[in-house]
């Protein structure tokens, strides 16, 4: 295909992707599911798992391989902008105010699923149906442990915002623990990639460069951006030069963390944290969010769906058993670990159940880490598909379970208005 052919095909792909995403979202909304869940499902529907199985020629014609590079690149832009907006919404004071509980829940939310991920990998490593022949036993254990430990931080933040829980005891604890969880999981992934590349310096550069970047942005760049916030207040809105300057900073941050192998979303999130709160962040949300959420971000879920072949995971009783085992380990580790840690820190049963439910969702971040593993040849398409199924199921569970165990019980007690459930 020529560049012109790819460009023409890309716009048709966008139309198909958006049509399916909005259609599935309408159904998902009826069941109280967030938009992110419907996009994960939509990606699977138009990939080889359904459309490719029923109409293989149509699926191949719609999504030929030469066009996937463009879809991937635009999807990465959507991810970077979205994680930047999540950073803009995040309040660092939340971590300071609930540090003890957040650290405990975060450690439990990493340690328990990580241990179960290691157990699962020890059973599956060496089998080329799940891990590539080049993947060592230790690499398999670390990768699957990190994959089990990840939390759907962007989704968690969105549920908390939509349910009116930002700034509340539960919202504070969940956001602080979720952000810490994902930072640790990315560091583990950096070690896996370093080992897989045969160069320990990859891990040193990734972890050291990531910490250095975070310190530089939050301690040096953040104070320097305060006058930028005042300038926006003075002009009562974003000017073109201000917007351009913010975009340059964002792209440099995304480039650096991608370059050191942590991943662009980490750099984008940290840069979002550095933005002065007030009119500047409100304007950035107003300008970017509709385009990102409604156009760019769905591409990433569809890209993941195009790599998902459910038939590989459920083609036999053995594959079904492995898939269910991974799902059970994921839920037991994350939900159980976070609940116990919260209770040990004297959180109420309701709050412990609420945070455990939120932390158990994988969503977007799981798909990111799985795509990296598949692209680098650490895992096979079969294990990728199994883990995507796990991510979808745990994400589907999050909203209805949270409403049932936290919001509805609170509404019955009279402490939360029924409208806060988002239904």
FIVEXMI-7233 format. One line per field, with one value per residue (C-alpha): y, x, z; residue number from 1; residue in three letters. Coordinates in nm, 4 decimals. Layout:
c2 = (Y|...)
c1 = (X|...)
c3 = (Z|...)
nr = (NUM|...)
rest = (Ala|...)
This chain:
c2 = (0.0000|0.3525|0.6315|0.7745|0.4382|0.4119|0.7648|0.6912|0.3634|0.5305|0.7627|0.4726|0.2834|0.5821|0.5915|0.2182|0.2346|0.5299|0.3787|0.0518|0.2255|0.4540|0.1658|-0.0546|0.2439|0.2960|-0.0639|-0.0532|0.2672|0.0861|-0.1618|0.1134|0.0528|0.3386|0.4320|0.2721|-0.0704|-0.0376|0.0606|-0.2461|-0.4655|-0.2797|-0.3447|-0.7188|-0.7184|-0.5694|-0.7678|-1.1283|-1.2607|-1.1797|-0.9829|-1.1758|-1.5048|-1.4263|-1.2182|-1.2677|-1.1018|-0.7928|-0.7679|-0.7977|-0.5378|-0.2923|-0.3368|-0.4417|-0.4767|-0.1814|0.0579|-0.0640|0.1542|0.4641|0.3387|0.2617|0.6015|0.7983|0.5738|0.6605|1.0313|0.9757|0.7873|1.0587|1.3359|1.1362|1.0550|1.4205|1.5182|1.2577|1.4171|1.7603|1.6354|1.4590|1.6342|1.5495|1.6518|1.3397|1.1197|1.3317|1.3254|0.9466|0.8311|0.5456|0.3754|0.4449|0.2855|-0.0201|-0.0734|-0.0100|-0.2594|-0.5237|-0.4477|-0.5180|-0.7980|-1.0329|-1.0324|-1.0262|-1.3424|-1.5132|-1.3944|-1.5568|-1.8773|-1.8769|-1.8014|-2.0822|-2.3216|-2.1723|-2.0767|-2.3068|-2.3647|-2.1769|-2.1496|-1.8795|-1.7345|-1.7078|-1.9455|-1.6542|-1.5644|-1.7036|-1.8359|-1.5294|-1.2915|-1.4745|-1.4510|-1.0802|-0.9917|-1.1856|-1.0535|-0.6952|-0.7613|-0.8954|-0.6007|-0.3179|-0.1049|0.0812|0.4148|0.6340|0.4407|0.4497|0.8273|0.8558|0.6437|0.8484|1.1731|1.0582|0.9297|1.2620|1.1066|1.3268|1.4607|1.2094|0.9592|0.6718|0.8749|1.0031|0.6582|0.4891|0.7502|0.7552|0.3743|0.3302|0.5780|0.4163|0.0695|0.1609|0.3405|0.0247|-0.1959|0.0180|-0.0144|-0.3935|-0.3892|-0.1879|-0.4612|-0.7280|-0.5372|-0.4863|-0.8574|-0.9490|-0.7146|-0.8678|-0.5311|-0.4476|-0.0828|-0.0676|-0.1127|0.1298|0.3952|0.3315|0.3426|0.6090|0.8182|0.7890|0.8983|1.1784|1.2954|1.2964|1.4918|1.7407|1.8040|1.8232|2.0080|2.2342|2.2658|2.2821|2.6002|2.7577|2.7047|2.9096|3.2352|3.0475|2.9831|3.3513|3.4484|3.2324|3.3899|3.7349|3.6630|3.4731|3.1770|2.9898|3.1787|3.0022|3.0552|2.9191|2.6117|2.5552|2.5804|2.3265|2.0860|2.1146|2.0333|1.7405|1.5917|1.6290|1.4512|1.1718|1.1386|1.1119|0.8439|0.6496|0.6832|0.5408|0.2520|0.3451|0.4423|0.7732|0.7694|0.8008|1.1188|1.2601|1.1899|1.3521|1.6591|1.6838|1.6801|1.9784|2.2013|2.4900|2.4202|2.6657|2.8121|2.6641|2.3008|2.3736|2.5170|2.2262|1.9888|2.1913|2.2032|1.8469|1.6171|1.6000|1.5236|1.2773|1.0822|1.0731|1.0320|0.9409|0.7113|0.4577|0.3829|0.2278|-0.0115|-0.1119|-0.1622|-0.3991|-0.5726|-0.6306|-0.8244|-1.0278|-1.3696|-1.5199|-1.8489|-1.8989|-1.8775|-2.0766|-2.3356|-2.6243|-2.7170|-2.6708|-2.3174|-2.2342|-2.3624|-2.1483|-1.8409|-1.8935|-1.9558|-1.6259|-1.4453|-1.6047|-1.5255|-1.1659|-1.1091|-1.2945|-1.1090|-0.7554|-0.7533|-0.9705|-0.8010|-0.4481|-0.5342|-0.6938|-0.4053|-0.1459|-0.3260|-0.3573|0.0198|0.0536|0.1491|0.0567|-0.2606|-0.0498|0.1632|-0.1427|-0.3140|0.0007|0.0479|-0.3244|-0.3216|-0.0180|-0.1473|-0.4820|-0.3210|-0.3325|-0.1493|0.0751|0.0262|-0.3522|-0.3250|-0.0990|-0.3407|-0.6401|-0.4671|-0.3953|-0.7603|-0.8780|-0.6283|-0.7164|-1.0882|-1.1736|-1.3274|-1.5038|-1.3974|-1.6763|-1.5459|-1.1906|-1.2877|-1.4623|-1.1553|-0.9260|-1.1401|-1.1026|-0.7250|-0.6959|-0.9102|-0.7303|-0.3957|-0.5007|-0.5995|-0.2657|-0.0226|-0.2477|-0.3996|-0.0587|0.0772|-0.2237|-0.2548|0.1140|0.3698|0.1886|0.0784|0.4368|0.5667|0.3301|0.4629|0.8177|0.9217|0.9455|1.0773|0.8184|1.0346|0.9825|0.6330|0.7745|0.5827)
c1 = (0.0000|0.1184|0.1162|-0.1926|-0.3708|-0.2857|-0.4141|-0.7421|-0.7842|-0.7109|-1.0095|-1.2393|-1.0984|-1.1695|-1.5314|-1.5780|-1.4011|-1.6064|-1.9342|-1.8725|-1.7406|-2.0439|-2.2813|-2.1289|-2.1099|-2.4856|-2.5439|-2.2744|-2.4179|-2.7475|-2.5610|-2.3789|-2.0431|-1.7969|-1.7010|-1.3580|-1.5176|-1.7256|-1.4158|-1.2267|-1.5166|-1.5529|-1.1869|-1.2366|-1.5556|-1.3944|-1.0739|-1.0086|-1.2056|-1.5471|-1.5421|-1.2358|-1.4018|-1.7366|-1.6132|-1.2359|-1.2062|-1.3952|-1.1830|-0.8615|-0.9816|-1.0759|-0.7566|-0.4711|-0.1358|0.0388|-0.2117|-0.1536|0.1542|-0.0585|-0.3302|-0.0652|0.1042|-0.2186|-0.3266|-0.0025|-0.0763|-0.4203|-0.2704|-0.0148|-0.2735|-0.5132|-0.2548|-0.1486|-0.5088|-0.5231|-0.2100|-0.3700|-0.6653|-0.4557|-0.3923|-0.0526|-0.1833|-0.4019|-0.0953|0.0435|-0.2862|-0.3329|0.0273|0.0200|-0.2938|-0.1995|0.1438|-0.0013|-0.2778|-0.0366|0.2204|-0.0463|-0.1957|0.1422|0.2800|-0.0208|-0.0992|0.2732|0.3267|0.0333|0.1619|0.4972|0.3167|0.1222|0.4336|0.6261|0.3606|0.3487|0.7107|0.8893|0.5664|0.5995|0.2233|0.2446|0.5967|0.8424|1.1365|1.3708|1.1876|1.3621|1.1753|1.2693|1.1603|0.8283|0.7721|0.8553|0.6438|0.3362|0.3778|0.3878|0.0878|-0.1141|-0.0115|-0.1143|-0.4190|-0.6465|-0.5391|-0.7015|-1.0275|-1.0058|-0.9668|-1.2624|-1.4950|-1.4051|-1.4659|-1.7961|-1.9251|-1.8471|-1.5872|-1.2873|-1.1424|-1.3335|-1.1648|-1.2115|-1.1251|-0.8055|-0.6920|-0.7742|-0.5991|-0.2892|-0.2624|-0.3429|-0.0792|0.1861|0.0909|0.1329|0.4639|0.6031|0.4662|0.6388|0.9697|0.9282|0.8529|1.1703|1.3709|1.2031|1.2810|1.6388|1.6801|1.5129|1.7451|2.0475|2.1654|2.1288|2.1960|1.8471|1.6972|1.9420|1.8701|1.4939|1.4543|1.7198|1.6073|1.2435|1.3148|1.5396|1.2731|1.0043|1.2269|1.3283|0.9728|0.8098|1.0877|1.2315|0.9870|0.6713|0.7704|0.8870|0.5406|0.3639|0.3937|0.2359|-0.0720|-0.0870|-0.0579|-0.3580|-0.5542|-0.4578|-0.5738|-0.8768|-0.8000|-0.5377|-0.3509|-0.1977|0.1639|0.0765|-0.0917|0.2023|0.4506|0.2559|0.2413|0.6169|0.6822|0.4408|0.5972|0.9494|0.8421|0.6727|0.9779|1.2213|1.0351|0.9756|1.3451|1.4537|1.2032|0.9569|0.6870|0.5498|0.2429|0.4597|0.6236|0.2849|0.1321|0.4230|0.4059|0.0349|0.1149|0.3463|0.0820|-0.0345|-0.3845|-0.6611|-0.7728|-0.4767|-0.5632|-0.9349|-0.8685|-0.6424|-0.9238|-1.1732|-0.9537|-0.8198|-1.0657|-1.3470|-1.1050|-0.8954|-1.1794|-1.4073|-1.1589|-0.8018|-0.8270|-1.0674|-0.7941|-0.5765|-0.8470|-0.9184|-0.5487|-0.5367|-0.8506|-0.6908|-0.4143|-0.6634|-0.7697|-1.0060|-1.0075|-0.6442|-0.7376|-1.0584|-0.9899|-0.9745|-1.0633|-0.6997|-0.6879|-1.0157|-0.8708|-0.5569|-0.7639|-0.9878|-0.6841|-0.5274|-0.8557|-0.8909|-0.5304|-0.5723|-0.8886|-0.7680|-0.4372|-0.5524|-0.8970|-0.7997|-0.4661|-0.6055|-0.9054|-0.6924|-0.4415|-0.7167|-0.8796|-0.5454|-0.5165|-0.8525|-1.0535|-1.4208|-1.5465|-1.7352|-1.4312|-1.2063|-1.4510|-1.4766|-1.1032|-1.0449|-1.3085|-1.1549|-0.7984|-0.8988|-0.9815|-0.7001|-0.8387|-0.6146|-0.2881|-0.3106|-0.3518|-0.0471|0.1787|0.0446|0.1021|0.4606|0.5126|0.3661|0.5638|0.8910|0.8268|0.8082|0.4603|0.2728|-0.0604|-0.2251|-0.1172|-0.1824|-0.5419|-0.5867|-0.4625|-0.6841|-0.9836|-0.8735|-0.8420|-1.1869|-1.3575|-1.1957|-1.2794|-1.6398|-1.6681|-1.5458|-1.8351|-2.1316|-1.9452|-1.8350|-2.1884|-2.3207|-2.0616|-1.9943|-2.2308|-2.5629|-2.4870|-2.3867|-2.7074|-2.9131|-2.7290|-2.7999|-2.4340|-2.4215|-2.6962|-2.8409|-2.7538|-2.3865|-2.4016|-2.4013|-2.7131)
c3 = (0.0000|-0.0797|0.1785|0.0080|0.0294|0.4001|0.4618|0.2830|0.4724|0.8067|0.7833|0.6982|0.9974|1.2213|1.1057|1.1720|1.5103|1.6338|1.5120|1.6957|2.0089|2.0375|1.9695|2.2384|2.4772|2.4480|2.5588|2.8301|2.9755|3.0330|3.2565|3.4450|3.2766|3.2111|2.8571|2.8904|2.9344|2.6186|2.4199|2.5412|2.4276|2.0968|2.0186|2.0632|1.8545|1.5437|1.5813|1.4783|1.7779|1.6274|1.3015|1.1843|1.2701|1.1027|0.8086|0.7771|0.4355|0.5529|0.8686|0.6680|0.4180|0.6942|0.8969|0.6673|0.8447|0.6703|0.8293|1.1844|1.2275|1.1766|1.4125|1.6745|1.6451|1.6752|1.9647|2.1465|2.1053|2.2542|2.5499|2.6177|2.6128|2.8304|3.0969|3.0940|3.1711|3.4506|3.5970|3.5717|3.7776|4.0410|4.3727|4.5249|4.8670|4.8571|4.9008|5.1843|5.3730|5.3601|5.3271|5.5787|5.4513|5.0896|5.1301|5.3055|5.0488|4.7634|4.8953|4.9513|4.6093|4.4543|4.6725|4.6751|4.2987|4.2204|4.4248|4.2543|3.9157|3.9940|4.0897|3.7626|3.5570|3.7253|3.5936|3.2435|3.1732|2.9349|2.7420|2.4127|2.3872|2.6551|2.6589|2.3725|2.3658|2.4429|2.7659|3.0744|3.3780|3.5851|3.3087|3.2781|3.6534|3.6697|3.3676|3.4779|3.8320|3.7047|3.4800|3.7722|3.9918|3.7595|3.8429|3.6003|3.7450|3.4742|3.5084|3.8874|3.8719|3.6316|3.8492|4.1566|3.9675|3.8132|4.1489|4.3190|4.5506|4.4654|4.7906|5.0048|5.2355|4.9894|4.6804|4.8419|4.9504|4.6187|4.4042|4.6226|4.6353|4.2649|4.1485|4.3723|4.2458|3.8831|3.9388|4.1017|3.8233|3.5596|3.7447|3.7511|3.3785|3.3174|3.4925|3.2768|2.9563|3.0715|3.1367|2.8087|2.6226|2.7939|2.9239|3.2961|3.2172|3.0608|3.4079|3.5669|3.3062|3.3193|3.6979|3.7556|3.4613|3.5677|3.9248|3.7993|3.5565|3.8277|4.0677|3.7979|3.6804|4.0247|4.2086|3.9368|3.6475|3.8597|4.0514|3.7252|3.5756|3.8467|3.6426|3.3498|3.5636|3.6572|3.2906|3.2028|3.4895|3.3622|3.0068|3.1399|2.9184|2.7157|2.4464|2.1457|2.2660|2.6122|2.4666|2.2328|2.5206|2.7287|2.4332|2.3793|2.7465|2.7277|2.4162|2.5577|2.8768|2.6807|2.4551|2.7446|2.9391|2.6172|2.5350|2.8724|2.8290|3.1038|2.8525|2.7345|2.9590|3.2695|3.1403|3.0415|3.3836|3.5711|3.3451|3.4199|3.7935|3.7405|3.5822|3.8101|3.9410|3.8607|3.5315|3.3393|3.4158|3.3741|3.0274|2.9312|3.0278|2.8270|2.5164|2.5101|2.6841|2.4238|2.1401|2.3392|2.5000|2.1973|1.9112|2.0020|2.3035|2.1443|1.8913|2.1591|2.2767|1.9194|1.8513|2.1499|2.0264|1.6880|1.8658|2.0685|1.9392|2.1925|2.0058|2.1111|2.4790|2.4813|2.2158|2.4619|2.8163|2.9190|2.7785|2.9517|3.2793|3.2431|3.1602|3.4634|3.6834|3.5766|3.6415|3.9867|4.0814|3.9648|4.1682|4.4770|4.4849|4.4136|4.5762|4.8727|4.9352|4.9238|5.1425|5.4151|5.4104|5.4365|5.7282|5.9081|5.8781|6.0551|5.7488|5.7735|5.6052|5.3484|5.2595|5.2459|5.0099|4.7985|4.7534|4.6921|4.4185|4.2481|4.2730|4.1194|3.7818|3.5228|3.2205|3.0143|3.2057|3.1743|2.7981|2.7782|2.9644|2.7684|2.4359|2.5372|2.6297|2.2993|2.0900|2.2632|2.2146|2.5860|2.5685|2.2885|2.1334|2.3347|2.6759|2.5548|2.4778|2.8137|2.9986|2.7911|2.8916|3.2550|3.2099|3.0532|3.3192|3.6149|3.4549|3.3924|3.7582|3.8938|3.8483|3.9414|4.2365|4.3603|4.3378|4.5268|4.8037|4.8617|4.7138|4.7555|5.1089|5.1862|5.0301|5.2444|5.5473|5.4347|5.4025|5.0215|4.7930|4.5592|4.2595|4.3324|4.1951|3.8445|3.7305)
nr = (1|2|3|4|5|6|7|8|9|10|11|12|13|14|15|16|17|18|19|20|21|22|23|24|25|26|27|28|29|30|31|32|33|34|35|36|37|38|39|40|41|42|43|44|45|46|47|48|49|50|51|52|53|54|55|56|57|58|59|60|61|62|63|64|65|66|67|68|69|70|71|72|73|74|75|76|77|78|79|80|81|82|83|84|85|86|87|88|89|90|91|92|93|94|95|96|97|98|99|100|101|102|103|104|105|106|107|108|109|110|111|112|113|114|115|116|117|118|119|120|121|122|123|124|125|126|127|128|129|130|131|132|133|134|135|136|137|138|139|140|141|142|143|144|145|146|147|148|149|150|151|152|153|154|155|156|157|158|159|160|161|162|163|164|165|166|167|168|169|170|171|172|173|174|175|176|177|178|179|180|181|182|183|184|185|186|187|188|189|190|191|192|193|194|195|196|197|198|199|200|201|202|203|204|205|206|207|208|209|210|211|212|213|214|215|216|217|218|219|220|221|222|223|224|225|226|227|228|229|230|231|232|233|234|235|236|237|238|239|240|241|242|243|244|245|246|247|248|249|250|251|252|253|254|255|256|257|258|259|260|261|262|263|264|265|266|267|268|269|270|271|272|273|274|275|276|277|278|279|280|281|282|283|284|285|286|287|288|289|290|291|292|293|294|295|296|297|298|299|300|301|302|303|304|305|306|307|308|309|310|311|312|313|314|315|316|317|318|319|320|321|322|323|324|325|326|327|328|329|330|331|332|333|334|335|336|337|338|339|340|341|342|343|344|345|346|347|348|349|350|351|352|353|354|355|356|357|358|359|360|361|362|363|364|365|366|367|368|369|370|371|372|373|374|375|376|377|378|379|380|381|382|383|384|385|386|387|388|389|390|391|392|393|394|395|396|397|398|399|400|401|402|403|404|405|406|407|408|409|410|411|412|413|414|415|416|417|418|419|420|421|422|423)
rest = (Unk|Unk|Unk|Unk|Unk|Unk|Unk|Unk|Unk|Unk|Unk|Unk|Unk|Unk|Unk|Unk|Unk|Unk|Unk|Unk|Unk|Unk|Unk|Unk|Unk|Unk|Unk|Unk|Unk|Unk|Unk|Unk|Unk|Unk|Unk|Unk|Unk|Unk|Unk|Unk|Unk|Unk|Unk|Unk|Unk|Unk|Unk|Unk|Unk|Unk|Unk|Unk|Unk|Unk|Unk|Unk|Unk|Unk|Unk|Unk|Unk|Unk|Unk|Unk|Unk|Unk|Unk|Unk|Unk|Unk|Unk|Unk|Unk|Unk|Unk|Unk|Unk|Unk|Unk|Unk|Unk|Unk|Unk|Unk|Unk|Unk|Unk|Unk|Unk|Unk|Unk|Unk|Unk|Unk|Unk|Unk|Unk|Unk|Unk|Unk|Unk|Unk|Unk|Unk|Unk|Unk|Unk|Unk|Unk|Unk|Unk|Unk|Unk|Unk|Unk|Unk|Unk|Unk|Unk|Unk|Unk|Unk|Unk|Unk|Unk|Unk|Unk|Unk|Unk|Unk|Unk|Unk|Unk|Unk|Unk|Unk|Unk|Unk|Unk|Unk|Unk|Unk|Unk|Unk|Unk|Unk|Unk|Unk|Unk|Unk|Unk|Unk|Unk|Unk|Unk|Unk|Unk|Unk|Unk|Unk|Unk|Unk|Unk|Unk|Unk|Unk|Unk|Unk|Unk|Unk|Unk|Unk|Unk|Unk|Unk|Unk|Unk|Unk|Unk|Unk|Unk|Unk|Unk|Unk|Unk|Unk|Unk|Unk|Unk|Unk|Unk|Unk|Unk|Unk|Unk|Unk|Unk|Unk|Unk|Unk|Unk|Unk|Unk|Unk|Unk|Unk|Unk|Unk|Unk|Unk|Unk|Unk|Unk|Unk|Unk|Unk|Unk|Unk|Unk|Unk|Unk|Unk|Unk|Unk|Unk|Unk|Unk|Unk|Unk|Unk|Unk|Unk|Unk|Unk|Unk|Unk|Unk|Unk|Unk|Unk|Unk|Unk|Unk|Unk|Unk|Unk|Unk|Unk|Unk|Unk|Unk|Unk|Unk|Unk|Unk|Unk|Unk|Unk|Unk|Unk|Unk|Unk|Unk|Unk|Unk|Unk|Unk|Unk|Unk|Unk|Unk|Unk|Unk|Unk|Unk|Unk|Unk|Unk|Unk|Unk|Unk|Unk|Unk|Unk|Unk|Unk|Unk|Unk|Unk|Unk|Unk|Unk|Unk|Unk|Unk|Unk|Unk|Unk|Unk|Unk|Unk|Unk|Unk|Unk|Unk|Unk|Unk|Unk|Unk|Unk|Unk|Unk|Unk|Unk|Unk|Unk|Unk|Unk|Unk|Unk|Unk|Unk|Unk|Unk|Unk|Unk|Unk|Unk|Unk|Unk|Unk|Unk|Unk|Unk|Unk|Unk|Unk|Unk|Unk|Unk|Unk|Unk|Unk|Unk|Unk|Unk|Unk|Unk|Unk|Unk|Unk|Unk|Unk|Unk|Unk|Unk|Unk|Unk|Unk|Unk|Unk|Unk|Unk|Unk|Unk|Unk|Unk|Unk|Unk|Unk|Unk|Unk|Unk|Unk|Unk|Unk|Unk|Unk|Unk|Unk|Unk|Unk|Unk|Unk|Unk|Unk|Unk|Unk|Unk|Unk|Unk|Unk|Unk|Unk|Unk|Unk|Unk|Unk|Unk|Unk|Unk|Unk|Unk|Unk|Unk|Unk|Unk|Unk|Unk|Unk|Unk|Unk|Unk|Unk|Unk|Unk|Unk|Unk|Unk|Unk|Unk|Unk|Unk)
